[in-house]
Structure formats: C-alpha cells, structure tokens
C-alpha cells in the first residue's frame, strides 16, 4: 500500500480513537469506521494503480483527511443510530467545509487529477448518503432518495454506458450538490421545526432531481446526435 494511503488509514483509526474517548464507541462503531477507512484505502490504491500518478497530491491529502471525518460520521450513525447528534453534526459540518479547501489546493498547486476529482466526488456522495440515513429516521424513508440518487445513476450507467461520458463544468451542479449536504446537516441537527425540515429537505430533493435530470438529458442528446450514430443512421 502507498505510504500516503497507509498513513490515511492510520489517521482514520486515530480519529476513531479520539471519537471513542469523547463520546464512546461500541464494537459496531469501530468496525464500521475501520471498514470504511480500509475500503477508502483500497479504492485509492486501485486508482493509483490505474493512473499515471505514483503518489497522492496535496489536495488528495486534504480529501483523505476529510474522508477520515466521514468515517467518524459513519461510526456514529452505525453505533448510536444517529443519537449522538451534536457530535455528528459538528464532524459532518467540518467535512463539508473542507470540501471547498481541497479544490483550491489542487488549483493553486497545479495538482488536479482525474483520480483526485473522483475521490472528492465519492467522499461527498457517501457523506450525503449517510446523512440521508440519519434524516430519514425523523422525516421518512423518502429522504433516502437524496443519498441514493448518485448510486442509481452509476448503476444505470452500467446499462447505458453513454451516461459515463464527461459532462461540461457546471456551477449549478456544484451548488446543488453543496446544498444537499448543508440541508441534511441542518435537518439532522433538529434546529429546524419538523415542518421546516420537511420543506427544506423536499426542496433539496427537487433541486437534485432537476440537476440529475438536466445532466441526463444533455448526455442523451450528445449520445443521440453523436457523429458515429449519424453515420450509422445514414448508412441504414
């Protein structure tokens, strides 16, 4: 295993130890947090193997640290079923705030990479999934749609490979993704009245549905009117 990745796994375990000392973690929490850290290490090792990079960049190190916080959120949700709300909200908020840091580090150091972008995206998607699990306990199973939408899209791309084609940069897409995390943390924190939590979470789901729908439609248009398909149609 790459030394940087190995260090990331050790940091994950150290964060879990700190969390255990602060709020207490049972065997399930430790198991979930450690399994997450090891899975992330495996994902990064596989990604480095397939890329031209030989080590993690500075932005990847920031994302790896943020991933460690997400591992702590996972441990809390599994071990206490989301009962340690204060600790979970604080940790998730820090993880969300750091999402703006790794991108800036990558741009300023000129170390942006496809692996780093994918790693950042997957950490965000998983955090939204685990937060949706927490919020669903109070608002209902429909909230899980927010966390599952990214994974449904990935599963659909197995059937329709054109969904894997690159999308143009979009500030709207990034904004909608950021809104999901903020809204879910606010809803989980119980600072909002129940009707308010319903309203903002439903609004976030509407925005996410629009964003995925818009991107899917764009990809479908590019696929339908691609030069290769036009040539095939002309021949037919």
Buried (B, 14 or more C-beta within 10 A) or exposed (E): BBEBBEBBBEBBBEBBEEBBEEBEBEEEBBBBBBBBBBEBBEBBBEBBEEEEBEEBBEBBBBBBBBBBBBBBBBBBBBBBEBEBBEBBBBBBBEBBEBBEBBBEBBEEEEBBBEBBBEBBEBBBBBBBBBBBBBBBBBBEEEBBBBBBBBEEBEEEBEEEEEBEEEEEEBEEBBEBBBBBBEBBBBBBBEEBEEEEBBBBBBEBBEBBBEBBEBBBEBBEEBBEEEEEEEEEEEEE
